Structure formats: C-alpha cells, structure tokens
Amino acid sequence: MNAFIVIPTYNEKDNIARLIDEILALNIEGLSLVVVDDNSPDGTYAIVEEIREKDSRAHLIRRMKRRGRGSAGIEGFKYALDKGAEYIIEMDADFSHHPKYIPALLDAAKTNDVVIGSRFVKGGMDRDRGFYRQICTRLAGIYVRAALRVDIKDVSSGFRCFRREAVEKMDLDDMISTGPSIVLEKLYKASLNGFKIKEIPITFSDRRQGQTKLDYITLLETFVMVLRLRELRKKGLA
C-alpha cells in the first residue's frame, strides 16, 4: 500500500510534532505524510523540517507566497499523487482529527472510493465545542445537503480518505475554492462523479492548543461556495 496523509498547517507549533509522532507510531506499512505549511510565523515548518531529517516518511512543503487552506490542500494532494499514492488522507493538525482513526479510514477505503470521518453517524460524536458552534455546523449541513442534494450526514468533515482514482477524476487544477470550503467542493465533485462514499464514526474534539481558524467568514464562504457549485452544475461545468 502507498498512502499519504496531507496536513495543511498555519501556526501549529504546539501540535505538529506530537501529531506526526502519533501518526508515524502507527507503523502502517507504506504510509507517509506531507505537511503543507503556509510559512507559519510561529515556525511550524522548522519543527517539521527537523522531523523530516530524521524520518523519511515525513515530508514538508513550505509555501512562501500562496496562502489558504484550499490551495494548500490541493498542493498536498498533487504532491501525494506525484509520489504514487494509492490513498490520500487529509486531516487537520490540531488533534480535532485523531490519528487513531487512520487505520479505520484506510480499511474502509479498500471497498469505497471516499471515506469520511463522520460526527453524525451512529457512534460518532461532536465533543468539547460550544453549543452555538455545534448548532451552526448542523444547520449548515442541512443547508448544504438540501442545496446540493448530497446524501452525506457530515458534509463539513475535513477528515477523509480518497482513493487515487477519485482524486484524479475531480481535476485538482479545476478547483475554484482557495479556502476551507475546498472540503465541500472535493466532496461534491466526488459525489457528482458517482464515486462510492462511506461515513465511519469518529469523535471530533475541539482543539486544545492554539486558536481555532473557524470564524464567520469561513461560514459565509461555505454558503457562497454552495451557490457557486450549483451554478457550475447547471452550466455543466461541475
């Protein structure tokens, strides 16, 4: 198996070393990771560089100009494809996506094209976040499912595993999102292409170190992206 984990980062010095250690400690044969860092002022990239010098399974892309969760994810996916990845997992660096679920994602990907770490299927949980944020997430999910007609409970989960074929089909060069809404765009395009999508339960825990990057601008971007994707589909471009 050749699998890559893509981890976009910005100011994650408090989390990144421990996260990488826990991923590599899984000792999954053929598993590597790439951190795509937007030149973090806190020196996240320097920590990853030190780890990379000691362990060839860790890779680093330090981006000096382009910024944003969406473009970072795309660059990481392209890197993984170039390295021959058969499976690509994307996850956040703040331990809201725990490495312990990686084996289950890869196992489910043997018989599915896209596997989602889901808070909203039986056995899943959204823990430690405030009531208001949980309500916003659920309402946004209702809106997305209705507007895009996707039968997926956790549409905003950023913890997913893609088979190579699914990534190649969605055409990374044709993505229109540069921010966090890239999570939704990838999922929507995989759905339109008829790929088999499965949700497996995870417990999502709010970050304990650093500051959250979810804000009202992110939510607004997601709502706007839904409208743009609907228009592209009407025009036959999505």
C-alpha positions as CSV (number, residue, x, y, z in Angstrom):
1,M,0.0,0.0,0.0
2,N,1.2,3.5,-0.8
3,A,-0.8,6.1,1.2
4,F,-0.1,9.7,2.0
5,I,-1.6,11.9,4.7
6,V,-1.9,15.6,3.8
7,I,-1.8,18.1,6.7
8,P,-2.2,21.8,5.8
9,T,-0.8,24.0,8.6
10,Y,-0.6,27.6,9.8
11,N,0.8,28.3,13.2
12,E,0.6,24.8,14.6
13,K,3.9,24.6,16.5
14,D,2.1,23.4,19.7
15,N,0.6,20.4,17.9
16,I,2.6,19.4,14.9
17,A,5.4,17.4,16.5
18,R,3.1,15.3,18.6
19,L,0.7,14.7,15.8
20,I,3.5,13.5,13.4
21,D,4.9,11.3,16.2
22,E,1.5,9.7,16.7
23,I,0.9,9.1,13.0
24,L,4.3,7.5,12.4
25,A,3.9,5.4,15.6
26,L,1.0,3.6,13.9
27,N,3.7,1.9,11.9
28,I,1.4,1.4,8.9
29,E,3.4,-0.1,6.0
30,G,3.6,2.3,3.1
31,L,2.2,5.3,5.0
32,S,3.9,8.7,4.7
33,L,2.8,12.2,5.4
34,V,3.3,15.7,4.0
35,V,2.8,18.9,5.9
36,V,1.9,21.8,3.7
37,D,2.8,24.9,5.7
38,D,2.0,28.5,4.7
39,N,5.3,29.9,6.1
40,S,3.9,30.0,9.6
41,P,5.3,32.9,11.7
42,D,5.5,30.6,14.7
43,G,8.0,28.3,12.9
44,T,5.8,25.2,12.4
45,Y,7.8,24.4,9.2
46,A,11.1,24.4,11.2
47,I,9.7,21.7,13.5
48,V,8.6,19.6,10.6
49,E,12.0,20.1,8.9
50,E,13.8,18.6,11.9
51,I,11.5,15.6,11.9
52,R,12.0,15.2,8.1
53,E,15.7,15.0,8.6
54,K,15.3,12.0,10.9
55,D,12.4,10.1,9.3
56,S,12.0,9.8,5.5
57,R,8.3,9.1,6.0
58,A,7.7,12.8,6.8
59,H,7.7,15.4,4.0
60,L,7.4,19.2,4.0
61,I,6.1,21.8,1.5
62,R,6.8,25.3,2.8
63,R,4.8,27.8,0.8
64,M,6.3,31.3,0.7
65,K,3.7,33.0,-1.4
66,R,0.3,31.2,-1.8
67,R,-1.8,31.1,1.3
68,G,-5.1,29.4,2.3
69,R,-6.5,26.0,3.4
70,G,-7.9,25.2,0.0
71,S,-4.8,25.8,-2.2
72,A,-2.6,24.1,0.5
73,G,-4.8,21.0,0.3
74,I,-4.6,20.9,-3.4
75,E,-0.8,21.3,-3.4
76,G,-0.6,18.5,-0.9
77,F,-2.8,16.2,-3.0
78,K,-0.7,16.9,-6.1
79,Y,2.4,16.0,-4.2
80,A,0.9,12.8,-3.0
81,L,-0.2,11.8,-6.5
82,D,3.3,12.6,-7.8
83,K,4.7,10.2,-5.2
84,G,2.4,7.4,-6.4
85,A,-0.1,7.5,-3.6
86,E,-2.9,5.0,-4.0
87,Y,-4.8,6.5,-1.0
88,I,-4.7,10.1,0.2
89,I,-6.0,11.1,3.7
90,E,-6.5,14.8,4.6
91,M,-6.7,15.9,8.2
92,D,-6.2,18.9,10.4
93,A,-3.2,19.4,12.6
94,D,-4.9,20.4,15.9
95,F,-6.0,16.9,17.1
96,S,-9.6,17.5,16.3
97,H,-9.0,14.7,13.8
98,H,-7.2,12.0,15.9
99,P,-4.6,9.8,14.3
100,K,-6.2,6.7,15.9
101,Y,-8.9,6.7,13.2
102,I,-6.4,6.5,10.3
103,P,-6.4,2.6,10.2
104,A,-10.2,2.5,10.0
105,L,-10.2,5.1,7.2
106,L,-7.7,3.1,5.2
107,D,-9.5,-0.2,5.8
108,A,-12.9,1.3,4.7
109,A,-11.2,2.7,1.6
110,K,-10.4,-0.8,0.3
111,T,-14.1,-1.1,-0.7
112,N,-15.1,2.6,-1.0
113,D,-13.8,5.5,-3.1
114,V,-14.1,8.2,-0.4
115,V,-14.3,7.6,3.3
116,I,-15.4,10.3,5.7
117,G,-14.6,10.5,9.4
118,S,-18.1,11.5,10.5
119,R,-19.5,13.0,13.7
120,F,-23.1,12.4,12.7
121,V,-23.4,8.7,12.0
122,K,-24.1,6.1,14.7
123,G,-21.1,6.0,17.1
124,G,-19.8,9.5,16.1
125,M,-19.6,12.4,18.4
126,D,-19.0,16.2,18.3
127,R,-17.3,16.9,21.6
128,D,-15.9,19.9,23.5
129,R,-17.3,22.5,21.2
130,G,-19.8,25.1,22.4
131,F,-23.5,24.7,21.8
132,Y,-23.6,27.6,19.4
133,R,-20.9,26.2,17.1
134,Q,-22.5,22.8,17.1
135,I,-25.8,24.3,16.1
136,C,-24.2,26.3,13.3
137,T,-22.5,23.2,12.0
138,R,-25.7,21.2,11.9
139,L,-27.7,24.0,10.3
140,A,-25.0,24.5,7.7
141,G,-25.1,20.7,7.0
142,I,-28.9,20.8,6.4
143,Y,-28.5,23.7,4.0
144,V,-25.7,22.0,2.1
145,R,-27.5,18.7,1.8
146,A,-30.6,20.3,0.6
147,A,-28.9,22.7,-1.9
148,L,-26.5,20.2,-3.4
149,R,-28.6,17.1,-3.0
150,V,-25.9,15.0,-1.4
151,D,-26.8,12.2,1.0
152,I,-24.0,12.7,3.4
153,K,-24.5,13.5,7.1
154,D,-21.2,15.2,7.9
155,V,-20.6,17.3,4.8
156,S,-18.2,19.6,6.5
157,S,-15.8,17.0,7.9
158,G,-12.2,17.6,6.8
159,F,-11.1,14.1,7.9
160,R,-11.4,12.0,4.7
161,C,-9.6,9.3,2.7
162,F,-9.7,9.3,-1.1
163,R,-8.7,6.6,-3.5
164,R,-6.4,7.8,-6.2
165,E,-9.0,7.4,-8.9
166,A,-11.4,9.7,-7.1
167,V,-8.8,12.4,-6.8
168,E,-7.7,12.2,-10.4
169,K,-11.3,12.4,-11.6
170,M,-12.2,15.5,-9.7
171,D,-9.4,17.5,-11.5
172,L,-7.5,19.4,-8.9
173,D,-6.5,22.1,-11.4
174,D,-10.2,22.9,-11.9
175,M,-11.0,23.6,-8.2
176,I,-12.5,27.1,-7.6
177,S,-12.1,27.2,-3.8
178,T,-9.0,28.5,-2.1
179,G,-10.2,28.5,1.4
180,P,-11.8,25.9,3.9
181,S,-14.7,25.4,1.5
182,I,-12.4,23.2,-0.6
183,V,-13.6,20.4,1.8
184,L,-17.1,20.8,0.4
185,E,-16.0,21.2,-3.2
186,K,-14.0,17.9,-3.3
187,L,-16.8,16.0,-1.7
188,Y,-19.4,17.4,-4.1
189,K,-17.3,16.6,-7.2
190,A,-16.7,13.1,-5.9
191,S,-20.5,12.7,-5.5
192,L,-21.2,14.0,-9.0
193,N,-18.7,11.6,-10.5
194,G,-20.6,8.7,-8.9
195,F,-17.9,7.5,-6.5
196,K,-18.9,5.3,-3.6
197,I,-18.8,7.4,-0.4
198,K,-18.9,5.9,3.1
199,E,-19.0,7.6,6.5
200,I,-17.4,6.0,9.5
201,P,-17.8,7.3,13.1
202,I,-15.2,9.4,14.8
203,T,-15.2,11.6,17.9
204,F,-14.4,15.2,16.9
205,S,-12.7,17.1,19.7
206,D,-12.2,20.8,19.7
207,R,-8.5,21.9,19.6
208,R,-6.7,22.2,23.0
209,Q,-3.7,24.1,21.8
210,G,-3.6,27.2,19.6
211,Q,-6.5,29.2,18.2
212,T,-9.4,27.9,16.1
213,K,-9.4,29.1,12.5
214,L,-13.2,28.7,12.1
215,D,-15.0,32.1,12.0
216,Y,-18.0,33.8,10.5
217,I,-16.0,34.5,7.3
218,T,-15.4,30.8,6.9
219,L,-19.1,30.1,7.3
220,L,-20.0,32.8,4.8
221,E,-17.5,31.4,2.3
222,T,-19.2,28.0,2.6
223,F,-22.6,29.3,1.9
224,V,-21.3,31.3,-1.1
225,M,-19.4,28.2,-2.4
226,V,-22.7,26.2,-2.3
227,L,-24.3,28.7,-4.6
228,R,-21.3,28.8,-7.0
229,L,-21.2,25.0,-7.2
230,R,-24.9,24.9,-8.0
231,E,-24.4,27.4,-10.8
232,L,-21.5,25.4,-12.2
233,R,-23.5,22.2,-12.2
234,K,-26.4,24.0,-14.1
235,K,-23.9,25.1,-16.7
236,G,-22.4,21.6,-16.9
237,L,-19.0,22.8,-15.6
238,A,-19.0,20.9,-12.2
